[in-house]
Amino acid sequence: MLDDYIGYTGAADVACKDLSDVPHNATWDTGDERELKMHRIHSYPAKFPAFITSKALEYARRKNVNVEKIADIFCGCGTVAFEAQREKLAFWGCDLNPVATLIARAKSHTYNTAWLHRYNTEIEASFKTVSRAVGLSRSASARLQYWFPDAQMRDLARLKNAILRTIPSESHYRDFFLCAFSNILKSTSRWLTKSIKPQLDPEKIPAKVLPAFQNQVKFMIRAFEECPPQSNAKTTISTSNFLSSSNNSIELVDMIITSPPYVTSYEYADLHQLSSLWLGFTEDYRDLRNGSIGSTQHDFNFNREVKRLNKSGTEIVFRLLSEDSRAAKSVAKYYLDMQQVALRCASVVRPKGLGVFVIGNTCYKGVPINNAGHLAEALLDAGFAKVSIAKRRITNKILTPYRTPAGRFTRSNSSANTEIYSEEFILIAER
Ligand SMILES: C[S@@+](CC[C@H](N)C(=O)[O-])C[C@H]1O[C@@H](n2cnc3c(N)ncnc32)[C@H](O)[C@@H]1O
């Protein structure tokens, strides 16, 4: 396992390399056990498989790196946070998206099952009598009315009010039930099922609110019972931009395990708009794009900033510029942000500690977008001593290697569909 990597110790050695000679390392392809239900309590775009955490920890053990505290700097729905707790390790994580951190917190708390059942019964009773006022700004309500029929709007408002009335604001049980609420929003709306782009399905019959919620809560209780947290290891989950000054001085960690956002592939703020509007995280979900790495929405002075790109970034951005200048600017902004991320990671990982990054490459208008090569160069420039690189296969994308214009995975290679990559890279950076 330790041999199936190519190692680089100098930024100049990896700069502008296409990485075609990086070996496939089958260790990273699949897990050794079935994924726990807790990892399926809420859908999340670009969630990575839970076994990545155990493989990364196994790698650290083989390298004799003592790991007591790990971080996921783009913690998403808390996959690494939950696995860290199973391994009895302290955890620090952040994500810009409040919906992501709600799910991550809901997965990381300890609950008493009897209390979960009791609250659930009380919420159901309260649902019948509570106010149906939506309690949101006019613009948020108008936006939600686009997605939900009247009956669902009314029942979701009652359900949310019932949860807030039943569970005290300071109780962590609120996270559990609001997470359940959040995960039924797509099925109870006209949102095109499984679409990774906001798209209305005029044919869809939205699910009824209360039965959908009861099924979701039942599943979440089973998930919690399958694997209740067994340690008191400290878990901190922050809703923040990893690059913000508030994260300047976080405690050193032994290891980072993370998957960075991809450029121009998901607008997380748009995909979570139903939850962020219903839960009052914002009045206009587009505000949540601010600071999101990989977003196409940015205020960025290309001519002034482009000089700060590393060699790999410069080569890719200038090849793309002649094909599509808007995409080139988004990629340039993404790469500059990722260079900042690499610098910040170097200050967060303790000497001799590790950073494990799962990252994929793409191709845009015929130009290879080598995100892995760019990140490897940035990590070495930032002060990591060595970066070892391997490839892993992504099983579901081998079976369904195309994506429809609506964002669904498919086997069909029709010209309307785009090919997606069935492999990604594991970068292991040694501090
Ligand atoms: C590929 S996803 C991570 C998924 C995660 N591994 C999981 O299993 O759920 C990348 C995440 O980065 C977050 N993100 C984007 N820009 C960020 C920033 N500046 N600071 C913190 N998080 C950010 C996105 O909201 C998204 O959740």
The ligand as an SDF file (V2000), in Angstrom:
LIG
                    3D

 27 29  0  0  0  0  0  0  0  0999 V2000
  -16.7310   18.2930   -1.6150 C   0  0  0  0  0  0  0  0  0  0  0  0
  -17.6880   19.0340   -0.3670 S   0  0  0  0  0  0  0  0  0  0  0  0
  -17.1920   18.1960    1.0830 C   0  0  0  0  0  0  0  0  0  0  0  0
  -18.0490   17.0090    1.3620 C   0  0  0  0  0  0  0  0  0  0  0  0
  -17.6710   16.2640    2.6300 C   0  0  0  0  0  0  0  0  0  0  0  0
  -16.4150   15.5450    2.4900 N   0  0  0  0  0  0  0  0  0  0  0  0
  -18.7620   15.2850    3.0130 C   0  0  0  0  0  0  0  0  0  0  0  0
  -18.5390   14.0740    3.0340 O   0  0  0  0  0  0  0  0  0  0  0  0
  -19.9010   15.7600    3.2090 O   0  0  0  0  0  0  0  0  0  0  0  0
  -16.9260   20.6010   -0.2050 C   0  0  0  0  0  0  0  0  0  0  0  0
  -17.5300   21.5020    0.8570 C   0  0  0  0  0  0  0  0  0  0  0  0
  -16.7460   22.6910    0.9250 O   0  0  0  0  0  0  0  0  0  0  0  0
  -17.6110   23.7170    1.3940 C   0  0  0  0  0  0  0  0  0  0  0  0
  -16.9370   25.0230    1.1760 N   0  0  0  0  0  0  0  0  0  0  0  0
  -16.7770   25.7170    0.0150 C   0  0  0  0  0  0  0  0  0  0  0  0
  -16.0700   26.8350    0.2360 N   0  0  0  0  0  0  0  0  0  0  0  0
  -15.7430   26.8580    1.5610 C   0  0  0  0  0  0  0  0  0  0  0  0
  -14.9980   27.7280    2.3890 C   0  0  0  0  0  0  0  0  0  0  0  0
  -14.4540   28.8440    1.9040 N   0  0  0  0  0  0  0  0  0  0  0  0
  -14.8590   27.4260    3.7080 N   0  0  0  0  0  0  0  0  0  0  0  0
  -15.4300   26.3070    4.2320 C   0  0  0  0  0  0  0  0  0  0  0  0
  -16.1600   25.4440    3.4780 N   0  0  0  0  0  0  0  0  0  0  0  0
  -16.3070   25.6990    2.1720 C   0  0  0  0  0  0  0  0  0  0  0  0
  -18.9020   23.4900    0.6350 C   0  0  0  0  0  0  0  0  0  0  0  0
  -20.0080   24.0960    1.3030 O   0  0  0  0  0  0  0  0  0  0  0  0
  -18.9610   21.9620    0.6360 C   0  0  0  0  0  0  0  0  0  0  0  0
  -19.7500   21.4880    1.7010 O   0  0  0  0  0  0  0  0  0  0  0  0
  1  2  1  0
  2  3  1  0
  2 10  1  0
  3  4  1  0
  4  5  1  0
  5  6  1  0
  5  7  1  0
  7  8  2  0
  7  9  1  0
 10 11  1  0
 11 12  1  0
 11 26  1  0
 12 13  1  0
 13 14  1  0
 13 24  1  0
 14 15  1  0
 14 23  1  0
 15 16  2  0
 16 17  1  0
 17 18  1  0
 17 23  2  0
 18 19  1  0
 18 20  2  0
 20 21  1  0
 21 22  2  0
 22 23  1  0
 24 25  1  0
 24 26  1  0
 26 27  1  0
M  CHG  2   2   1   9  -1
M  END
$$$$
